[in-house]
Amino acid sequence: MTTSKALPALPLLAPLVAAGTIATPATAATVSVTIPRINVAEYHRPYVVGWLEPAAGGPARTVFVWYDVKKAGRESGTKWLADLRTWWRKGGRSLNMPADGLSGATRAPGTYQVALPANLPAGQYVFKVEAARETGGRELVSVPITVPVKKSASTAGTSELGAVTIR
């Protein structure tokens, strides 16, 4: 039988972690985003983006971007990402798309779950979700959160977005 020499040292680290000497990642929370069904003659799935900003200000961290990843040609799907205006100005324009682990196809109406980054430092944040739809509207909602997330927080849009909940 072989034993690891690293295992006996783990209990010695517990006082350092408890004292805050060694940083530990916050427990990952989940964001629930609802895209409502809109009864119009010409419906297009919305482009939707979710990002985090430190409450005190600072750079935005994109969590997900749902857009037409398969559209190619003269007008690729990335052309319309600028319609997500707030996110675009906060740093979306500097991302190379598709971004691994962030980009995905547009979603049909329904509720979708996305994990917040597990390595997010503890602190106060604002989670923002923005949606824009061709021949439709635009909407931006914000949810203030504290990481690690101990209680859920939510808000709801009025047109392009439904409930946005963080648990």
Sequence and secondary structure as in RCSB ss.txt:
>XXXX:A:sequence
MTTSKALPALPLLAPLVAAGTIATPATAATVSVTIPRINVAEYHRPYVVGWLEPAAGGPARTVFVWYDVKKAGRE
SGTKWLADLRTWWRKGGRSLNMPADGLSGATRAPGTYQVALPANLPAGQYVFKVEAARETGGRELVSVPITVPVK
KSASTAGTSELGAVTIR
>XXXX:A:secstr
    SSGGGHHHHHHHHHTTSS       EEEEEE     SS    EEEEEEEETT    EEEEEES TT  STT
 GGGGGGGSHHHHHHTGGGS SS TTTEE    SEEEEEE  TT  SEEEEEEEEEE TTS EEEEEEEEEES  
S EEEE SSS  EEEE 
